[in-house]
Amino acid sequence: MENTAMRRLREKIGGRTAAVPPDVESILDEGLVEADGCLFLAYFARRDHSPRSKSEDEIGFEAFINQFFIEAATVENAALLGLASLEMLVTVLQQHPLARPCTAILGVDVGKESGVPSASLRFHVRRDGAAWLSDDLDGYEEPVLAVEVDPIRT
């Protein structure tokens, strides 16, 4: 699922591709861990020591902990790097032994406020009746792409 802004951006970049940035590859290569009923990228789980409060929902907590950013010189490069990284994230979420059905999310910040275009990636486990994103992706001004990921069991 993608919003109109992402569809336009993907049309603009056409068939171009990019390599996953080495720092993102290192993060994703560490795999996943499970804690408190949540699924996390191991890299961030070891570094973030803030426990989830009883009132904090699991989806919001996962989306917060599992978020990372990729800065780029242009919006198009941010999208290319984000798409390549999203593809690797989806593979990790499909193939890891702890994998569960998840939603992986790519957002592209065009840099209006910061002046620096960037891609943000995050994911959360899919849970009945709850989601991190709004159902109306076109309600987001920035380009957004969400991928439903199911584990591949061999």
C-alpha positions as CSV (number, residue, x, y, z in Angstrom):
1,M,0.0,0.0,0.0
2,E,1.3,3.4,-0.9
3,N,0.0,6.9,-0.9
4,T,-0.2,9.1,-4.0
5,A,3.0,11.0,-3.0
6,M,5.0,7.8,-2.9
7,R,3.5,6.5,-6.1
8,R,4.6,9.8,-7.8
9,L,8.1,9.6,-6.3
10,R,8.5,6.0,-7.4
11,E,7.4,6.9,-10.9
12,K,10.0,9.7,-10.9
13,I,12.9,7.4,-9.9
14,G,11.7,4.8,-12.4
15,G,13.7,1.6,-12.5
16,R,16.8,3.0,-10.7
17,T,18.0,1.1,-7.7
18,A,20.5,1.7,-4.9
19,A,22.6,-0.5,-2.6
20,V,21.6,-0.9,1.0
21,P,23.8,1.5,3.1
22,P,26.5,-0.5,5.0
23,D,25.3,0.8,8.4
24,V,21.7,-0.3,7.6
25,E,22.9,-3.7,6.5
26,S,24.8,-4.1,9.8
27,I,21.6,-3.2,11.8
28,L,19.5,-5.7,9.8
29,D,22.1,-8.5,9.9
30,E,21.8,-8.7,13.6
31,G,18.3,-10.1,13.2
32,L,15.3,-10.0,15.6
33,V,14.7,-10.5,19.3
34,E,11.4,-10.9,21.2
35,A,10.7,-9.2,24.5
36,D,7.5,-8.4,26.4
37,G,5.4,-9.8,23.6
38,C,7.0,-7.5,21.1
39,L,9.4,-8.1,18.2
40,F,12.5,-5.8,17.8
41,L,15.5,-5.4,15.6
42,A,18.2,-6.9,17.9
43,Y,20.5,-3.9,17.2
44,F,18.0,-1.5,18.8
45,A,16.7,-3.8,21.5
46,R,20.2,-4.0,23.0
47,R,20.7,-0.2,22.9
48,D,17.3,1.0,24.1
49,H,16.8,0.3,27.7
50,S,13.5,2.0,28.2
51,P,10.9,-0.6,29.2
52,R,7.4,-0.4,27.7
53,S,5.0,1.1,30.2
54,K,1.8,-0.8,31.0
55,S,-0.3,1.9,29.2
56,E,1.9,2.0,26.1
57,D,0.5,-0.1,23.2
58,E,2.7,-2.8,21.7
59,I,2.4,-1.5,18.1
60,G,3.5,2.0,19.0
61,F,6.4,0.8,21.1
62,E,7.6,-1.6,18.3
63,A,7.3,1.2,15.7
64,F,9.2,3.6,18.0
65,I,12.1,1.2,18.9
66,N,12.4,-0.3,15.4
67,Q,12.7,3.0,13.5
68,F,15.8,4.2,11.8
69,F,16.7,7.0,9.4
70,I,18.7,7.3,6.2
71,E,19.8,10.8,5.2
72,A,20.5,11.6,1.6
73,A,21.4,14.5,-0.7
74,T,18.2,14.4,-2.6
75,V,14.6,13.2,-2.1
76,E,15.1,10.7,-4.9
77,N,18.2,9.3,-3.3
78,A,16.4,9.0,0.0
79,A,13.7,7.1,-1.7
80,L,16.1,4.8,-3.5
81,L,18.1,4.0,-0.3
82,G,14.9,3.6,1.6
83,L,13.4,1.2,-0.9
84,A,16.6,-0.9,-1.0
85,S,16.7,-1.0,2.8
86,L,12.9,-1.9,2.9
87,E,13.5,-4.8,0.7
88,M,16.2,-6.1,3.0
89,L,14.0,-5.5,6.1
90,V,11.2,-7.5,4.4
91,T,13.6,-10.4,3.8
92,V,14.7,-10.4,7.5
93,L,11.0,-10.3,8.6
94,Q,10.1,-13.1,6.3
95,Q,13.1,-15.5,7.0
96,H,14.1,-15.0,10.6
97,P,13.1,-17.9,13.0
98,L,11.2,-15.4,15.3
99,A,9.3,-13.9,12.3
100,R,5.6,-13.1,12.7
101,P,3.2,-11.3,10.4
102,C,4.4,-7.7,10.4
103,T,3.8,-4.3,8.7
104,A,7.0,-2.7,7.4
105,I,6.8,1.0,6.7
106,L,8.9,3.4,4.6
107,G,8.4,7.1,4.8
108,V,10.3,9.7,2.9
109,D,10.8,13.1,4.5
110,V,11.4,15.6,1.6
111,G,13.3,17.9,4.0
112,K,10.9,20.8,4.2
113,E,11.7,21.5,7.9
114,S,15.2,20.1,8.3
115,G,16.5,20.8,4.8
116,V,17.8,17.3,4.7
117,P,15.8,14.6,2.8
118,S,15.7,11.3,4.5
119,A,14.0,7.9,4.6
120,S,12.6,6.4,7.7
121,L,11.9,2.7,8.1
122,R,10.1,0.9,10.9
123,F,8.0,-2.1,11.5
124,H,5.5,-3.6,13.9
125,V,3.8,-7.0,14.4
126,R,0.3,-7.0,12.9
127,R,-2.3,-7.3,15.6
128,D,-6.1,-7.6,15.2
129,G,-7.9,-4.3,15.3
130,A,-4.8,-2.1,15.6
131,A,-2.3,-0.4,13.3
132,W,0.4,2.3,13.5
133,L,-0.6,3.9,10.2
134,S,-3.9,5.5,9.4
135,D,-6.1,3.6,6.9
136,D,-6.0,6.6,4.7
137,L,-2.4,6.8,3.5
138,D,-3.3,9.8,1.3
139,G,-3.9,11.7,4.5
140,Y,-0.1,11.8,4.9
141,E,1.6,14.6,3.0
142,E,5.0,12.8,2.8
143,P,5.5,9.7,0.7
144,V,4.5,6.6,2.6
145,L,4.7,2.9,1.6
146,A,3.5,0.0,3.8
147,V,4.2,-3.7,3.1
148,E,2.4,-6.5,4.8
149,V,5.0,-9.2,5.5
150,D,4.3,-12.8,6.3
151,P,7.0,-15.3,7.5
152,I,8.2,-17.8,5.0
153,R,8.5,-21.2,6.8
154,T,10.7,-23.8,5.2
